Amino acid sequence: MVRKISRASSFLFENVVLLVAKKGYLVLGFNKPQDCLRKKNQSSKILTVADFYKQRILTWP
């Protein structure tokens, strides 16, 4: 269980970093990443956008 928590924390941290680095919060309509991350209802959208950036933008030629 501790390993799963550690992996989940790392996954979340990585995606938040990508969200901020690639300005994915702007896609969700927020001016600042802090505002985006404070919204409880946005968490699934945040992870979806972060995953999109990770798969598409970071592997762009």
PDBQT receptor file of N, H, CA, C and O in Angstrom, charges set to zero:
ATOM      1  N   MET A   1       0.819  -1.178   0.000  1.00  0.00    +0.000 N 
ATOM      2  CA  MET A   1       0.000   0.000   0.000  1.00  0.00    +0.000 C 
ATOM      3  C   MET A   1       0.876   1.259   0.000  1.00  0.00    +0.000 C 
ATOM      4  O   MET A   1       0.561   2.238  -0.677  1.00  0.00    +0.000 OA
ATOM      5  N   VAL A   2       1.956   1.228   0.749  1.00  0.00    +0.000 N 
ATOM      6  H   VAL A   2       2.211   0.433   1.299  1.00  0.00    +0.000 HD
ATOM      7  CA  VAL A   2       2.846   2.390   0.805  1.00  0.00    +0.000 C 
ATOM      8  C   VAL A   2       3.460   2.646  -0.573  1.00  0.00    +0.000 C 
ATOM      9  O   VAL A   2       3.590   3.796  -0.994  1.00  0.00    +0.000 OA
ATOM     10  N   ARG A   3       3.833   1.582  -1.267  1.00  0.00    +0.000 N 
ATOM     11  H   ARG A   3       3.727   0.648  -0.925  1.00  0.00    +0.000 HD
ATOM     12  CA  ARG A   3       4.378   1.738  -2.621  1.00  0.00    +0.000 C 
ATOM     13  C   ARG A   3       3.349   2.361  -3.554  1.00  0.00    +0.000 C 
ATOM     14  O   ARG A   3       3.688   3.223  -4.366  1.00  0.00    +0.000 OA
ATOM     15  N   LYS A   4       2.104   1.936  -3.446  1.00  0.00    +0.000 N 
ATOM     16  H   LYS A   4       1.829   1.236  -2.787  1.00  0.00    +0.000 HD
ATOM     17  CA  LYS A   4       1.045   2.497  -4.288  1.00  0.00    +0.000 C 
ATOM     18  C   LYS A   4       0.852   3.983  -3.999  1.00  0.00    +0.000 C 
ATOM     19  O   LYS A   4       0.689   4.786  -4.918  1.00  0.00    +0.000 OA
ATOM     20  N   ILE A   5       0.872   4.334  -2.746  1.00  0.00    +0.000 N 
ATOM     21  H   ILE A   5       1.004   3.682  -1.999  1.00  0.00    +0.000 HD
ATOM     22  CA  ILE A   5       0.739   5.744  -2.371  1.00  0.00    +0.000 C 
ATOM     23  C   ILE A   5       1.901   6.551  -2.920  1.00  0.00    +0.000 C 
ATOM     24  O   ILE A   5       1.712   7.652  -3.437  1.00  0.00    +0.000 OA
ATOM     25  N   SER A   6       3.096   6.005  -2.808  1.00  0.00    +0.000 N 
ATOM     26  H   SER A   6       3.250   5.111  -2.388  1.00  0.00    +0.000 HD
ATOM     27  CA  SER A   6       4.285   6.691  -3.316  1.00  0.00    +0.000 C 
ATOM     28  C   SER A   6       4.191   6.898  -4.825  1.00  0.00    +0.000 C 
ATOM     29  O   SER A   6       4.486   7.980  -5.332  1.00  0.00    +0.000 OA
ATOM     30  N   ARG A   7       3.777   5.851  -5.536  1.00  0.00    +0.000 N 
ATOM     31  H   ARG A   7       3.537   4.972  -5.124  1.00  0.00    +0.000 HD
ATOM     32  CA  ARG A   7       3.634   5.970  -6.998  1.00  0.00    +0.000 C 
ATOM     33  C   ARG A   7       2.555   6.976  -7.359  1.00  0.00    +0.000 C 
ATOM     34  O   ARG A   7       2.726   7.769  -8.285  1.00  0.00    +0.000 OA
ATOM     35  N   ALA A   8       1.447   6.948  -6.635  1.00  0.00    +0.000 N 
ATOM     36  H   ALA A   8       1.307   6.305  -5.883  1.00  0.00    +0.000 HD
ATOM     37  CA  ALA A   8       0.355   7.886  -6.909  1.00  0.00    +0.000 C 
ATOM     38  C   ALA A   8       0.810   9.323  -6.650  1.00  0.00    +0.000 C 
ATOM     39  O   ALA A   8       0.481  10.229  -7.417  1.00  0.00    +0.000 OA
ATOM     40  N   SER A   9       1.554   9.527  -5.584  1.00  0.00    +0.000 N 
ATOM     41  H   SER A   9       1.821   8.791  -4.962  1.00  0.00    +0.000 HD
ATOM     42  CA  SER A   9       2.064  10.864  -5.276  1.00  0.00    +0.000 C 
ATOM     43  C   SER A   9       3.014  11.342  -6.365  1.00  0.00    +0.000 C 
ATOM     44  O   SER A   9       2.944  12.492  -6.797  1.00  0.00    +0.000 OA
ATOM     45  N   SER A  10       3.894  10.463  -6.804  1.00  0.00    +0.000 N 
ATOM     46  H   SER A  10       3.951   9.528  -6.453  1.00  0.00    +0.000 HD
ATOM     47  CA  SER A  10       4.829  10.821  -7.875  1.00  0.00    +0.000 C 
ATOM     48  C   SER A  10       4.085  11.142  -9.165  1.00  0.00    +0.000 C 
ATOM     49  O   SER A  10       4.420  12.101  -9.861  1.00  0.00    +0.000 OA
ATOM     50  N   PHE A  11       3.068  10.330  -9.481  1.00  0.00    +0.000 N 
ATOM     51  H   PHE A  11       2.796   9.551  -8.916  1.00  0.00    +0.000 HD
ATOM     52  CA  PHE A  11       2.266  10.556 -10.680  1.00  0.00    +0.000 C 
ATOM     53  C   PHE A  11       1.567  11.914 -10.618  1.00  0.00    +0.000 C 
ATOM     54  O   PHE A  11       1.583  12.672 -11.588  1.00  0.00    +0.000 OA
ATOM     55  N   LEU A  12       0.961  12.212  -9.482  1.00  0.00    +0.000 N 
ATOM     56  H   LEU A  12       0.948  11.596  -8.695  1.00  0.00    +0.000 HD
ATOM     57  CA  LEU A  12       0.264  13.478  -9.317  1.00  0.00    +0.000 C 
ATOM     58  C   LEU A  12       1.243  14.645  -9.421  1.00  0.00    +0.000 C 
ATOM     59  O   LEU A  12       0.965  15.632 -10.102  1.00  0.00    +0.000 OA
ATOM     60  N   PHE A  13       2.383  14.534  -8.749  1.00  0.00    +0.000 N 
ATOM     61  H   PHE A  13       2.609  13.732  -8.196  1.00  0.00    +0.000 HD
ATOM     62  CA  PHE A  13       3.390  15.597  -8.786  1.00  0.00    +0.000 C 
ATOM     63  C   PHE A  13       3.872  15.830 -10.221  1.00  0.00    +0.000 C 
ATOM     64  O   PHE A  13       3.965  16.972 -10.671  1.00  0.00    +0.000 OA
ATOM     65  N   GLU A  14       4.173  14.754 -10.927  1.00  0.00    +0.000 N 
ATOM     66  H   GLU A  14       4.097  13.826 -10.562  1.00  0.00    +0.000 HD
ATOM     67  CA  GLU A  14       4.647  14.863 -12.315  1.00  0.00    +0.000 C 
ATOM     68  C   GLU A  14       3.617  15.576 -13.178  1.00  0.00    +0.000 C 
ATOM     69  O   GLU A  14       3.972  16.437 -13.983  1.00  0.00    +0.000 OA
ATOM     70  N   ASN A  15       2.359  15.228 -13.020  1.00  0.00    +0.000 N 
ATOM     71  H   ASN A  15       2.071  14.528 -12.366  1.00  0.00    +0.000 HD
ATOM     72  CA  ASN A  15       1.322  15.830 -13.842  1.00  0.00    +0.000 C 
ATOM     73  C   ASN A  15       1.050  17.281 -13.478  1.00  0.00    +0.000 C 
ATOM     74  O   ASN A  15       0.751  18.092 -14.354  1.00  0.00    +0.000 OA
ATOM     75  N   VAL A  16       1.149  17.614 -12.211  1.00  0.00    +0.000 N 
ATOM     76  H   VAL A  16       1.392  16.955 -11.499  1.00  0.00    +0.000 HD
ATOM     77  CA  VAL A  16       1.000  19.019 -11.821  1.00  0.00    +0.000 C 
ATOM     78  C   VAL A  16       2.154  19.837 -12.395  1.00  0.00    +0.000 C 
ATOM     79  O   VAL A  16       1.944  20.950 -12.875  1.00  0.00    +0.000 OA
ATOM     80  N   VAL A  17       3.360  19.299 -12.349  1.00  0.00    +0.000 N 
ATOM     81  H   VAL A  17       3.530  18.394 -11.958  1.00  0.00    +0.000 HD
ATOM     82  CA  VAL A  17       4.516  19.989 -12.925  1.00  0.00    +0.000 C 
ATOM     83  C   VAL A  17       4.301  20.212 -14.423  1.00  0.00    +0.000 C 
ATOM     84  O   VAL A  17       4.556  21.302 -14.935  1.00  0.00    +0.000 OA
ATOM     85  N   LEU A  18       3.835  19.187 -15.114  1.00  0.00    +0.000 N 
ATOM     86  H   LEU A  18       3.627  18.302 -14.698  1.00  0.00    +0.000 HD
ATOM     87  CA  LEU A  18       3.569  19.325 -16.551  1.00  0.00    +0.000 C 
ATOM     88  C   LEU A  18       2.462  20.340 -16.816  1.00  0.00    +0.000 C 
ATOM     89  O   LEU A  18       2.551  21.135 -17.752  1.00  0.00    +0.000 OA
ATOM     90  N   LEU A  19       1.431  20.310 -15.995  1.00  0.00    +0.000 N 
ATOM     91  H   LEU A  19       1.359  19.665 -15.234  1.00  0.00    +0.000 HD
ATOM     92  CA  LEU A  19       0.332  21.261 -16.145  1.00  0.00    +0.000 C 
ATOM     93  C   LEU A  19       0.844  22.693 -16.048  1.00  0.00    +0.000 C 
ATOM     94  O   LEU A  19       0.471  23.550 -16.849  1.00  0.00    +0.000 OA
ATOM     95  N   VAL A  20       1.690  22.942 -15.071  1.00  0.00    +0.000 N 
ATOM     96  H   VAL A  20       1.993  22.246 -14.420  1.00  0.00    +0.000 HD
ATOM     97  CA  VAL A  20       2.229  24.282 -14.870  1.00  0.00    +0.000 C 
ATOM     98  C   VAL A  20       3.241  24.626 -15.967  1.00  0.00    +0.000 C 
ATOM     99  O   VAL A  20       3.210  25.727 -16.518  1.00  0.00    +0.000 OA
ATOM    100  N   ALA A  21       4.126  23.697 -16.280  1.00  0.00    +0.000 N 
ATOM    101  H   ALA A  21       4.151  22.803 -15.833  1.00  0.00    +0.000 HD
ATOM    102  CA  ALA A  21       5.171  23.957 -17.276  1.00  0.00    +0.000 C 
ATOM    103  C   ALA A  21       4.600  24.229 -18.665  1.00  0.00    +0.000 C 
ATOM    104  O   ALA A  21       5.103  25.078 -19.401  1.00  0.00    +0.000 OA
ATOM    105  N   LYS A  22       3.555  23.506 -19.008  1.00  0.00    +0.000 N 
ATOM    106  H   LYS A  22       3.146  22.816 -18.411  1.00  0.00    +0.000 HD
ATOM    107  CA  LYS A  22       2.953  23.652 -20.341  1.00  0.00    +0.000 C 
ATOM    108  C   LYS A  22       1.749  24.585 -20.355  1.00  0.00    +0.000 C 
ATOM    109  O   LYS A  22       1.086  24.745 -21.380  1.00  0.00    +0.000 OA
ATOM    110  N   LYS A  23       1.473  25.198 -19.205  1.00  0.00    +0.000 N 
ATOM    111  H   LYS A  23       2.012  25.067 -18.373  1.00  0.00    +0.000 HD
ATOM    112  CA  LYS A  23       0.371  26.143 -19.056  1.00  0.00    +0.000 C 
ATOM    113  C   LYS A  23      -0.986  25.529 -19.417  1.00  0.00    +0.000 C 
ATOM    114  O   LYS A  23      -1.832  26.173 -20.038  1.00  0.00    +0.000 OA
ATOM    115  N   GLY A  24      -1.168  24.278 -19.016  1.00  0.00    +0.000 N 
ATOM    116  H   GLY A  24      -0.481  23.755 -18.511  1.00  0.00    +0.000 HD
ATOM    117  CA  GLY A  24      -2.432  23.597 -19.253  1.00  0.00    +0.000 C 
ATOM    118  C   GLY A  24      -3.597  24.212 -18.500  1.00  0.00    +0.000 C 
ATOM    119  O   GLY A  24      -4.753  24.028 -18.882  1.00  0.00    +0.000 OA
ATOM    120  N   TYR A  25      -3.301  24.940 -17.435  1.00  0.00    +0.000 N 
ATOM    121  H   TYR A  25      -2.362  25.090 -17.125  1.00  0.00    +0.000 HD
ATOM    122  CA  TYR A  25      -4.360  25.611 -16.677  1.00  0.00    +0.000 C 
ATOM    123  C   TYR A  25      -5.079  26.645 -17.535  1.00  0.00    +0.000 C 
ATOM    124  O   TYR A  25      -6.253  26.933 -17.306  1.00  0.00    +0.000 OA
ATOM    125  N   LEU A  26      -4.376  27.207 -18.527  1.00  0.00    +0.000 N 
ATOM    126  H   LEU A  26      -3.422  26.973 -18.713  1.00  0.00    +0.000 HD
ATOM    127  CA  LEU A  26      -5.019  28.161 -19.433  1.00  0.00    +0.000 C 
ATOM    128  C   LEU A  26      -6.083  27.474 -20.277  1.00  0.00    +0.000 C 
ATOM    129  O   LEU A  26      -7.116  28.070 -20.582  1.00  0.00    +0.000 OA
ATOM    130  N   VAL A  27      -5.835  26.219 -20.655  1.00  0.00    +0.000 N 
ATOM    131  H   VAL A  27      -4.996  25.735 -20.407  1.00  0.00    +0.000 HD
ATOM    132  CA  VAL A  27      -6.809  25.441 -21.426  1.00  0.00    +0.000 C 
ATOM    133  C   VAL A  27      -8.097  25.275 -20.634  1.00  0.00    +0.000 C 
ATOM    134  O   VAL A  27      -9.186  25.238 -21.206  1.00  0.00    +0.000 OA
ATOM    135  N   LEU A  28      -7.968  25.174 -19.328  1.00  0.00    +0.000 N 
ATOM    136  H   LEU A  28      -7.083  25.204 -18.863  1.00  0.00    +0.000 HD
ATOM    137  CA  LEU A  28      -9.133  25.002 -18.464  1.00  0.00    +0.000 C 
ATOM    138  C   LEU A  28      -9.802  26.325 -18.105  1.00  0.00    +0.000 C 
ATOM    139  O   LEU A  28     -10.809  26.343 -17.396  1.00  0.00    +0.000 OA
ATOM    140  N   GLY A  29      -9.239  27.436 -18.596  1.00  0.00    +0.000 N 
ATOM    141  H   GLY A  29      -8.422  27.421 -19.172  1.00  0.00    +0.000 HD
ATOM    142  CA  GLY A  29      -9.851  28.742 -18.374  1.00  0.00    +0.000 C 
ATOM    143  C   GLY A  29      -9.397  29.478 -17.127  1.00  0.00    +0.000 C 
ATOM    144  O   GLY A  29     -10.086  30.384 -16.657  1.00  0.00    +0.000 OA
ATOM    145  N   PHE A  30      -8.247  29.102 -16.586  1.00  0.00    +0.000 N 
ATOM    146  H   PHE A  30      -7.687  28.366 -16.968  1.00  0.00    +0.000 HD
ATOM    147  CA  PHE A  30      -7.716  29.770 -15.394  1.00  0.00    +0.000 C 
ATOM    148  C   PHE A  30      -6.506  30.612 -15.769  1.00  0.00    +0.000 C 
ATOM    149  O   PHE A  30      -5.737  30.248 -16.659  1.00  0.00    +0.000 OA
ATOM    150  N   ASN A  31      -6.342  31.742 -15.083  1.00  0.00    +0.000 N 
ATOM    151  H   ASN A  31      -6.966  32.037 -14.359  1.00  0.00    +0.000 HD
ATOM    152  CA  ASN A  31      -5.190  32.610 -15.323  1.00  0.00    +0.000 C 
ATOM    153  C   ASN A  31      -3.949  32.159 -14.569  1.00  0.00    +0.000 C 
ATOM    154  O   ASN A  31      -2.825  32.396 -15.012  1.00  0.00    +0.000 OA
ATOM    155  N   LYS A  32      -4.157  31.509 -13.427  1.00  0.00    +0.000 N 
ATOM    156  H   LYS A  32      -5.070  31.317 -13.067  1.00  0.00    +0.000 HD
ATOM    157  CA  LYS A  32      -3.037  31.065 -12.592  1.00  0.00    +0.000 C 
ATOM    158  C   LYS A  32      -3.212  29.590 -12.252  1.00  0.00    +0.000 C 
ATOM    159  O   LYS A  32      -4.335  29.123 -12.058  1.00  0.00    +0.000 OA
ATOM    160  N   PRO A  33      -2.094  28.850 -12.178  1.00  0.00    +0.000 N 
ATOM    161  CA  PRO A  33      -2.209  27.433 -11.827  1.00  0.00    +0.000 C 
ATOM    162  C   PRO A  33      -2.787  27.225 -10.424  1.00  0.00    +0.000 C 
ATOM    163  O   PRO A  33      -3.465  26.229 -10.176  1.00  0.00    +0.000 OA
ATOM    164  N   GLN A  34      -2.522  28.160  -9.508  1.00  0.00    +0.000 N 
ATOM    165  H   GLN A  34      -1.971  28.970  -9.710  1.00  0.00    +0.000 HD
ATOM    166  CA  GLN A  34      -3.042  28.023  -8.150  1.00  0.00    +0.000 C 
ATOM    167  C   GLN A  34      -4.571  28.007  -8.149  1.00  0.00    +0.000 C 
ATOM    168  O   GLN A  34      -5.187  27.233  -7.416  1.00  0.00    +0.000 OA
ATOM    169  N   ASP A  35      -5.174  28.857  -8.964  1.00  0.00    +0.000 N 
ATOM    170  H   ASP A  35      -4.674  29.486  -9.559  1.00  0.00    +0.000 HD
ATOM    171  CA  ASP A  35      -6.636  28.900  -9.043  1.00  0.00    +0.000 C 
ATOM    172  C   ASP A  35      -7.181  27.592  -9.591  1.00  0.00    +0.000 C 
ATOM    173  O   ASP A  35      -8.198  27.082  -9.120  1.00  0.00    +0.000 OA
ATOM    174  N   CYS A  36      -6.506  27.064 -10.573  1.00  0.00    +0.000 N 
ATOM    175  H   CYS A  36      -5.680  27.479 -10.956  1.00  0.00    +0.000 HD
ATOM    176  CA  CYS A  36      -6.912  25.807 -11.194  1.00  0.00    +0.000 C 
ATOM    177  C   CYS A  36      -6.837  24.659 -10.200  1.00  0.00    +0.000 C 
ATOM    178  O   CYS A  36      -7.764  23.855 -10.109  1.00  0.00    +0.000 OA
ATOM    179  N   LEU A  37      -5.752  24.577  -9.460  1.00  0.00    +0.000 N 
ATOM    180  H   LEU A  37      -4.999  25.231  -9.534  1.00  0.00    +0.000 HD
ATOM    181  CA  LEU A  37      -5.549  23.458  -8.542  1.00  0.00    +0.000 C 
ATOM    182  C   LEU A  37      -6.428  23.548  -7.293  1.00  0.00    +0.000 C 
ATOM    183  O   LEU A  37      -6.641  22.543  -6.615  1.00  0.00    +0.000 OA
ATOM    184  N   ARG A  38      -6.929  24.724  -6.989  1.00  0.00    +0.000 N 
ATOM    185  H   ARG A  38      -6.755  25.540  -7.540  1.00  0.00    +0.000 HD
ATOM    186  CA  ARG A  38      -7.802  24.882  -5.820  1.00  0.00    +0.000 C 
ATOM    187  C   ARG A  38      -9.219  24.382  -6.076  1.00  0.00    +0.000 C 
ATOM    188  O   ARG A  38      -9.938  24.042  -5.137  1.00  0.00    +0.000 OA
ATOM    189  N   LYS A  39      -9.618  24.339  -7.335  1.00  0.00    +0.000 N 
ATOM    190  H   LYS A  39      -9.033  24.616  -8.097  1.00  0.00    +0.000 HD
ATOM    191  CA  LYS A  39     -10.969  23.921  -7.669  1.00  0.00    +0.000 C 
ATOM    192  C   LYS A  39     -11.099  22.416  -7.503  1.00  0.00    +0.000 C 
ATOM    193  O   LYS A  39     -10.437  21.653  -8.206  1.00  0.00    +0.000 OA
ATOM    194  N   LYS A  40     -11.939  21.990  -6.590  1.00  0.00    +0.000 N 
ATOM    195  H   LYS A  40     -12.477  22.610  -6.019  1.00  0.00    +0.000 HD
ATOM    196  CA  LYS A  40     -12.113  20.562  -6.337  1.00  0.00    +0.000 C 
ATOM    197  C   LYS A  40     -12.665  19.832  -7.553  1.00  0.00    +0.000 C 
ATOM    198  O   LYS A  40     -12.234  18.719  -7.854  1.00  0.00    +0.000 OA
ATOM    199  N   ASN A  41     -13.592  20.433  -8.240  1.00  0.00    +0.000 N 
ATOM    200  H   ASN A  41     -13.942  21.337  -7.996  1.00  0.00    +0.000 HD
ATOM    201  CA  ASN A  41     -14.243  19.767  -9.360  1.00  0.00    +0.000 C 
ATOM    202  C   ASN A  41     -13.363  19.682 -10.600  1.00  0.00    +0.000 C 
ATOM    203  O   ASN A  41     -13.742  19.037 -11.577  1.00  0.00    +0.000 OA
ATOM    204  N   GLN A  42     -12.222  20.307 -10.580  1.00  0.00    +0.000 N 
ATOM    205  H   GLN A  42     -11.914  20.831  -9.786  1.00  0.00    +0.000 HD
ATOM    206  CA  GLN A  42     -11.351  20.321 -11.742  1.00  0.00    +0.000 C 
ATOM    207  C   GLN A  42     -10.321  19.201 -11.738  1.00  0.00    +0.000 C 
ATOM    208  O   GLN A  42      -9.607  19.033 -12.727  1.00  0.00    +0.000 OA
ATOM    209  N   SER A  43     -10.222  18.437 -10.669  1.00  0.00    +0.000 N 
ATOM    210  H   SER A  43     -10.802  18.574  -9.866  1.00  0.00    +0.000 HD
ATOM    211  CA  SER A  43      -9.121  17.484 -10.542  1.00  0.00    +0.000 C 
ATOM    212  C   SER A  43      -9.069  16.472 -11.682  1.00  0.00    +0.000 C 
ATOM    213  O   SER A  43      -7.981  16.185 -12.182  1.00  0.00    +0.000 OA
ATOM    214  N   SER A  44     -10.188  15.927 -12.105  1.00  0.00    +0.000 N 
ATOM    215  H   SER A  44     -11.072  16.159 -11.698  1.00  0.00    +0.000 HD
ATOM    216  CA  SER A  44     -10.148  14.952 -13.191  1.00  0.00    +0.000 C 
ATOM    217  C   SER A  44      -9.785  15.628 -14.501  1.00  0.00    +0.000 C 
ATOM    218  O   SER A  44      -9.076  15.047 -15.323  1.00  0.00    +0.000 OA
ATOM    219  N   LYS A  45     -10.265  16.855 -14.705  1.00  0.00    +0.000 N 
ATOM    220  H   LYS A  45     -10.841  17.326 -14.037  1.00  0.00    +0.000 HD
ATOM    221  CA  LYS A  45      -9.896  17.593 -15.913  1.00  0.00    +0.000 C 
ATOM    222  C   LYS A  45      -8.403  17.910 -15.911  1.00  0.00    +0.000 C 
ATOM    223  O   LYS A  45      -7.741  17.826 -16.946  1.00  0.00    +0.000 OA
ATOM    224  N   ILE A  46      -7.882  18.273 -14.747  1.00  0.00    +0.000 N 
ATOM    225  H   ILE A  46      -8.420  18.342 -13.907  1.00  0.00    +0.000 HD
ATOM    226  CA  ILE A  46      -6.454  18.587 -14.642  1.00  0.00    +0.000 C 
ATOM    227  C   ILE A  46      -5.616  17.384 -15.041  1.00  0.00    +0.000 C 
ATOM    228  O   ILE A  46      -4.672  17.515 -15.820  1.00  0.00    +0.000 OA
ATOM    229  N   LEU A  47      -5.951  16.222 -14.520  1.00  0.00    +0.000 N 
ATOM    230  H   LEU A  47      -6.718  16.115 -13.887  1.00  0.00    +0.000 HD
ATOM    231  CA  LEU A  47      -5.181  15.025 -14.853  1.00  0.00    +0.000 C 
ATOM    232  C   LEU A  47      -5.335  14.656 -16.317  1.00  0.00    +0.000 C 
ATOM    233  O   LEU A  47      -4.380  14.189 -16.937  1.00  0.00    +0.000 OA
ATOM    234  N   THR A  48      -6.515  14.856 -16.879  1.00  0.00    +0.000 N 
ATOM    235  H   THR A  48      -7.291  15.236 -16.375  1.00  0.00    +0.000 HD
ATOM    236  CA  THR A  48      -6.728  14.565 -18.297  1.00  0.00    +0.000 C 
ATOM    237  C   THR A  48      -5.875  15.478 -19.167  1.00  0.00    +0.000 C 
ATOM    238  O   THR A  48      -5.221  15.019 -20.104  1.00  0.00    +0.000 OA
ATOM    239  N   VAL A  49      -5.884  16.772 -18.857  1.00  0.00    +0.000 N 
ATOM    240  H   VAL A  49      -6.415  17.145 -18.096  1.00  0.00    +0.000 HD
ATOM    241  CA  VAL A  49      -5.087  17.726 -19.628  1.00  0.00    +0.000 C 
ATOM    242  C   VAL A  49      -3.598  17.438 -19.466  1.00  0.00    +0.000 C 
ATOM    243  O   VAL A  49      -2.846  17.488 -20.439  1.00  0.00    +0.000 OA
ATOM    244  N   ALA A  50      -3.171  17.138 -18.243  1.00  0.00    +0.000 N 
ATOM    245  H   ALA A  50      -3.782  17.097 -17.452  1.00  0.00    +0.000 HD
ATOM    246  CA  ALA A  50      -1.762  16.823 -18.004  1.00  0.00    +0.000 C 
ATOM    247  C   ALA A  50      -1.346  15.580 -18.779  1.00  0.00    +0.000 C 
ATOM    248  O   ALA A  50      -0.250  15.535 -19.338  1.00  0.00    +0.000 OA
ATOM    249  N   ASP A  51      -2.202  14.584 -18.816  1.00  0.00    +0.000 N 
ATOM    250  H   ASP A  51      -3.092  14.621 -18.362  1.00  0.00    +0.000 HD
ATOM    251  CA  ASP A  51      -1.898  13.367 -19.565  1.00  0.00    +0.000 C 
ATOM    252  C   ASP A  51      -1.806  13.668 -21.056  1.00  0.00    +0.000 C 
ATOM    253  O   ASP A  51      -0.928  13.142 -21.740  1.00  0.00    +0.000 OA
ATOM    254  N   PHE A  52      -2.702  14.509 -21.565  1.00  0.00    +0.000 N 
ATOM    255  H   PHE A  52      -3.416  14.936 -21.010  1.00  0.00    +0.000 HD
ATOM    256  CA  PHE A  52      -2.657  14.913 -22.973  1.00  0.00    +0.000 C 
ATOM    257  C   PHE A  52      -1.323  15.575 -23.296  1.00  0.00    +0.000 C 
ATOM    258  O   PHE A  52      -0.678  15.239 -24.289  1.00  0.00    +0.000 OA
ATOM    259  N   TYR A  53      -0.919  16.511 -22.456  1.00  0.00    +0.000 N 
ATOM    260  H   TYR A  53      -1.443  16.784 -21.649  1.00  0.00    +0.000 HD
ATOM    261  CA  TYR A  53       0.355  17.184 -22.684  1.00  0.00    +0.000 C 
ATOM    262  C   TYR A  53       1.512  16.204 -22.641  1.00  0.00    +0.000 C 
ATOM    263  O   TYR A  53       2.428  16.278 -23.459  1.00  0.00    +0.000 OA
ATOM    264  N   LYS A  54       1.471  15.298 -21.701  1.00  0.00    +0.000 N 
ATOM    265  H   LYS A  54       0.727  15.238 -21.036  1.00  0.00    +0.000 HD
ATOM    266  CA  LYS A  54       2.554  14.329 -21.556  1.00  0.00    +0.000 C 
ATOM    267  C   LYS A  54       2.672  13.459 -22.807  1.00  0.00    +0.000 C 
ATOM    268  O   LYS A  54       3.777  13.200 -23.283  1.00  0.00    +0.000 OA
ATOM    269  N   GLN A  55       1.551  13.014 -23.329  1.00  0.00    +0.000 N 
ATOM    270  H   GLN A  55       0.653  13.223 -22.942  1.00  0.00    +0.000 HD
ATOM    271  CA  GLN A  55       1.563  12.109 -24.478  1.00  0.00    +0.000 C 
ATOM    272  C   GLN A  55       1.778  12.828 -25.798  1.00  0.00    +0.000 C 
ATOM    273  O   GLN A  55       2.500  12.331 -26.662  1.00  0.00    +0.000 OA
ATOM    274  N   ARG A  56       1.161  13.990 -25.965  1.00  0.00    +0.000 N 
ATOM    275  H   ARG A  56       0.574  14.394 -25.263  1.00  0.00    +0.000 HD
ATOM    276  CA  ARG A  56       1.180  14.655 -27.265  1.00  0.00    +0.000 C 
ATOM    277  C   ARG A  56       2.242  15.735 -27.395  1.00  0.00    +0.000 C 
ATOM    278  O   ARG A  56       3.006  15.746 -28.360  1.00  0.00    +0.000 OA
ATOM    279  N   ILE A  57       2.291  16.632 -26.436  1.00  0.00    +0.000 N 
ATOM    280  H   ILE A  57       1.670  16.623 -25.652  1.00  0.00    +0.000 HD
ATOM    281  CA  ILE A  57       3.178  17.781 -26.548  1.00  0.00    +0.000 C 
ATOM    282  C   ILE A  57       4.635  17.400 -26.303  1.00  0.00    +0.000 C 
ATOM    283  O   ILE A  57       5.517  17.837 -27.041  1.00  0.00    +0.000 OA
ATOM    284  N   LEU A  58       4.893  16.609 -25.299  1.00  0.00    +0.000 N 
ATOM    285  H   LEU A  58       4.176  16.254 -24.699  1.00  0.00    +0.000 HD
ATOM    286  CA  LEU A  58       6.274  16.263 -24.957  1.00  0.00    +0.000 C 
ATOM    287  C   LEU A  58       6.896  15.291 -25.959  1.00  0.00    +0.000 C 
ATOM    288  O   LEU A  58       8.119  15.160 -26.014  1.00  0.00    +0.000 OA
ATOM    289  N   THR A  59       6.067  14.611 -26.749  1.00  0.00    +0.000 N 
ATOM    290  H   THR A  59       5.073  14.718 -26.705  1.00  0.00    +0.000 HD
ATOM    291  CA  THR A  59       6.612  13.695 -27.760  1.00  0.00    +0.000 C 
ATOM    292  C   THR A  59       6.539  14.286 -29.156  1.00  0.00    +0.000 C 
ATOM    293  O   THR A  59       6.822  13.606 -30.143  1.00  0.00    +0.000 OA
ATOM    294  N   TRP A  60       6.161  15.544 -29.237  1.00  0.00    +0.000 N 
ATOM    295  H   TRP A  60       5.930  16.096 -28.436  1.00  0.00    +0.000 HD
ATOM    296  CA  TRP A  60       6.073  16.233 -30.520  1.00  0.00    +0.000 C 
ATOM    297  C   TRP A  60       7.457  16.335 -31.144  1.00  0.00    +0.000 C 
ATOM    298  O   TRP A  60       8.420  16.677 -30.459  1.00  0.00    +0.000 OA
ATOM    299  N   PRO A  61       7.566  16.045 -32.424  1.00  0.00    +0.000 N 
ATOM    300  CA  PRO A  61       8.909  16.108 -33.074  1.00  0.00    +0.000 C 
ATOM    301  C   PRO A  61       9.511  17.486 -33.090  1.00  0.00    +0.000 C 
ATOM    302  O   PRO A  61      10.617  17.671 -33.597  1.00  0.00    +0.000 OA
TER     303      PRO A  61
